[in-house]
């Protein structure tokens, strides 16, 4: 695919995700982890302007010098930025200004690409596309949180992407013999730096389930007193349950004795056979303990993934987010992309129903903090 076509396809998908929104939806930030949709649209545009246009296009006119402060996310190398908790206070620039910013940068980027992108910039350009695709998934998760915490519980209207049909698995679990396996990215094509380098790991014999834990299975855990029995929880998780009075996954509501959940269509009866979603690492661990099982490590997950159905939920693993052997950070701002977050996070593997098409692979390493639930997280068990 021509680079200009790739660029237009990715940029248009961000706009498609936002089309069902009202103007007011673009500026809401209910909690620190959720960014306003307007900010995502501006930040992904800032990436192309900052790293590709300004350093490489002679005579490029910056749209607004203040936007580096507004739309920089965490890049210390690039300068000061708005504190993350204050993104919801950005009533200005307005939504229409952000749209003009996108048009301004898109026009310049397409002209730059049509001239022929210099080979040394190719990898940076592809990183920019994948960066925007990451934010498309965050757009979906943040929009669901914004609408799902509106007192009226309004529906988004439709699922952002049509789910691919799945064949029923022939086995309930897969036996993986002990031995040496290789994990990590290898070959041509794009990957993030945290997927490198490919290396060998020794794994003990294990079994891993072919399906994810369902809503009905998780409801059984709740009805058995799972949220009131400390034996299943880490101490930190038990403190979290008590402090925040957690009794169910995010977006679950009991109405007149019936369990409902907030979906893209609004409040609906809980579908028992669907994979449980929006659970924290604490909850995933506790459920596994209740079942007398455990979460797989990320190496176990990757070794078994070719035999699994995956992609409907990001799956919690029992692995801390740490660098692979030989990992090195790139120089400059791009080196801040992953390496500095390798502390106090757990690895998620797979993909979800809101992962953009073509943006998932077996070696992809997502990562989040243990109490977070706004991502489309689910549970796969191992033993």
JOVEN-V221598 format. One record per residue. N is the residue number from 1. RES is the residue in one letter. PHI is phi in whole degrees, -180 to 180 (999 if undefined). PSI is psi in whole degrees, 0 to 359 (* if undefined). Layout:
n,res,phi,psi
N,RES,PHI,PSI
N,RES,PHI,PSI
//
This chain:
n,res,phi,psi
1,X,999,135
2,X,-61,146
3,X,-59,321
4,X,-64,319
5,X,-65,317
6,X,-57,313
7,X,-61,311
8,X,-62,320
9,X,-62,313
10,X,-68,316
11,X,-66,322
12,X,-69,327
13,X,-62,323
14,X,-61,319
15,X,-70,323
16,X,-61,320
17,X,-61,325
18,X,-88,350
19,X,-61,325
20,X,-71,354
21,X,-79,151
22,X,-84,159
23,X,-55,320
24,X,-65,332
25,X,-65,336
26,X,-71,346
27,X,-117,3
28,X,-87,138
29,X,-134,89
30,X,-67,324
31,X,-141,168
32,X,-62,326
33,X,-74,342
34,X,-102,126
35,X,-101,147
36,X,-61,141
37,X,-53,323
38,X,-59,322
39,X,-68,318
40,X,-58,316
41,X,-64,323
42,X,-75,319
43,X,-65,316
44,X,-65,329
45,X,-72,318
46,X,-57,323
47,X,-58,311
48,X,-68,321
49,X,-66,316
50,X,-74,316
51,X,-98,342
52,X,-117,311
53,X,-77,306
54,X,-61,318
55,X,-80,343
56,X,-125,348
57,X,-110,110
58,X,-65,129
59,X,82,6
60,X,-64,134
61,X,-99,115
62,X,-62,136
63,X,-64,313
64,X,-159,118
65,X,-58,333
66,X,-71,343
67,X,-70,338
68,X,-64,323
69,X,-73,323
70,X,-76,319
71,X,-111,0
72,X,-67,136
73,X,-94,295
74,X,-142,15
75,X,-84,99
76,X,-61,325
77,X,-63,332
78,X,-91,349
79,X,123,189
80,X,-66,160
81,X,-154,162
82,X,-67,135
83,X,-60,138
84,X,-54,321
85,X,-67,344
86,X,-98,4
87,X,-61,328
88,X,-73,349
89,X,-89,359
90,X,-83,73
91,X,-67,334
92,X,-121,141
93,X,-66,149
94,X,-73,169
95,X,-58,318
96,X,-65,328
97,X,-68,320
98,X,-65,322
99,X,-65,321
100,X,-66,324
101,X,-62,314
102,X,-60,316
103,X,-62,318
104,X,-61,312
105,X,-71,320
106,X,-61,318
107,X,-60,315
108,X,-69,321
109,X,-66,318
110,X,-67,323
111,X,-65,320
112,X,-63,317
113,X,-68,323
114,X,-68,335
115,X,-75,345
116,X,104,107
117,X,-70,126
118,X,-57,139
119,X,-55,321
120,X,-63,343
121,X,-98,357
122,X,-61,312
123,X,-63,323
124,X,-66,319
125,X,-62,314
126,X,-64,323
127,X,-60,319
128,X,-60,320
129,X,-65,315
130,X,-68,327
131,X,-62,316
132,X,-67,323
133,X,-65,323
134,X,-59,317
135,X,-72,336
136,X,-65,320
137,X,-66,318
138,X,-64,324
139,X,-56,313
140,X,-63,314
141,X,-65,321
142,X,-72,321
143,X,-63,318
144,X,-63,320
145,X,-66,317
146,X,-61,310
147,X,-74,326
148,X,-73,350
149,X,-114,5
150,X,-72,132
151,X,-55,336
152,X,-87,352
153,X,48,53
154,X,-70,147
155,X,-80,150
156,X,-74,327
157,X,124,319
158,X,-164,160
159,X,-67,138
160,X,-58,325
161,X,-132,146
162,X,-76,123
163,X,-68,143
164,X,-77,141
165,X,-66,146
166,X,-119,137
167,X,-81,146
168,X,-66,133
169,X,-67,146
170,X,-84,341
171,X,-125,151
172,X,-85,335
173,X,-149,161
174,X,-117,135
175,X,-91,127
176,X,-115,115
177,X,-70,156
178,X,-65,152
179,X,158,186
180,X,-98,127
181,X,-122,160
182,X,-112,135
183,X,-132,163
184,X,105,160
185,X,-75,143
186,X,-147,153
187,X,99,193
188,X,-89,171
189,X,98,176
190,X,-85,144
191,X,-151,160
192,X,-80,157
193,X,-63,335
194,X,-74,352
195,X,-88,356
196,X,-106,146
197,X,-106,157
198,X,-65,137
199,X,-154,166
200,X,-91,144
201,X,-135,146
202,X,-98,129
203,X,-122,135
204,X,-70,162
205,X,-55,138
206,X,-155,166
207,X,-120,144
208,X,-137,135
209,X,-70,145
210,X,-83,340
211,X,-118,160
212,X,-84,158
213,X,-64,132
214,X,-90,168
215,X,-60,319
216,X,-63,318
217,X,-64,319
218,X,-70,325
219,X,-62,324
220,X,-62,321
221,X,-61,316
222,X,-64,314
223,X,-69,338
224,X,-85,5
225,X,88,25
226,X,-59,327
227,X,-86,359
228,X,-120,6
229,X,-117,109
230,X,-64,342
231,X,-63,336
232,X,-90,354
233,X,-113,148
234,X,-61,155
235,X,-58,317
236,X,-66,321
237,X,-67,321
238,X,-65,320
239,X,-61,320
240,X,-62,315
241,X,-59,313
242,X,-71,319
243,X,-66,319
244,X,-102,5
245,X,53,47
246,X,-79,132
247,X,-134,357
248,X,-165,168
249,X,-62,161
250,X,-59,141
251,X,78,2
252,X,-88,138
253,X,-138,133
254,X,-96,117
255,X,-122,117
256,X,52,42
257,X,81,0
258,X,-113,137
259,X,-81,126
260,X,-118,165
261,X,-143,151
262,X,-82,124
263,X,-124,184
264,X,-60,339
265,X,-97,0
266,X,110,204
267,X,-81,124
268,X,-137,159
269,X,-59,142
270,X,-66,123
271,X,-79,114
272,X,-65,329
273,X,-89,351
274,X,-76,150
275,X,-62,136
276,X,-59,147
277,X,-139,158
278,X,62,50
279,X,-114,150
280,X,-81,169
281,X,-60,320
282,X,-56,314
283,X,-68,319
284,X,-61,316
285,X,-63,315
286,X,-65,319
287,X,-62,315
288,X,-60,318
289,X,-63,319
290,X,-62,324
291,X,-82,356
292,X,72,28
293,X,-129,201
294,X,-154,174
295,X,-85,147
296,X,-73,154
297,X,-75,165
298,X,-68,329
299,X,-68,318
300,X,-62,318
301,X,-61,311
302,X,-66,321
303,X,-63,325
304,X,-91,344
305,X,-53,322
306,X,-59,340
307,X,-102,2
308,X,-108,157
309,X,-91,121
310,X,-141,160
311,X,126,353
312,X,-89,331
313,X,-140,147
314,X,-71,130
315,X,-106,122
316,X,-63,139
317,X,-117,172
318,X,-94,25
319,X,-113,132
320,X,-70,150
321,X,-81,105
322,X,-133,161
323,X,-71,147
324,X,-74,161
325,X,-57,131
326,X,83,6
327,X,-64,135
328,X,-134,144
329,X,-87,140
330,X,-68,155
331,X,-70,156
332,X,76,199
333,X,-64,325
334,X,-63,332
335,X,-67,348
336,X,-84,357
337,X,-62,315
338,X,-129,319
339,X,-57,322
340,X,-76,356
341,X,-100,9
342,X,-84,61
343,X,-160,139
344,X,57,37
345,X,-136,155
346,X,-113,151
347,X,-83,136
348,X,-110,140
349,X,-123,157
350,X,104,232
351,X,-170,186
352,X,-143,178
353,X,-66,347
354,X,-113,12
355,X,-73,129
356,X,-59,149
357,X,-56,134
358,X,80,5
359,X,-102,6
360,X,-114,154
361,X,-163,160
362,X,-62,329
363,X,-88,357
364,X,-62,130
365,X,-115,102
366,X,-91,165
367,X,-158,140
368,X,-149,165
369,X,-79,155
370,X,-60,327
371,X,-88,356
372,X,-75,142
373,X,-136,356
374,X,-77,344
375,X,-76,161
376,X,-82,74
377,X,-100,142
378,X,-137,193
379,X,-134,129
380,X,-122,138
381,X,-103,154
382,X,-141,169
383,X,-158,*
//
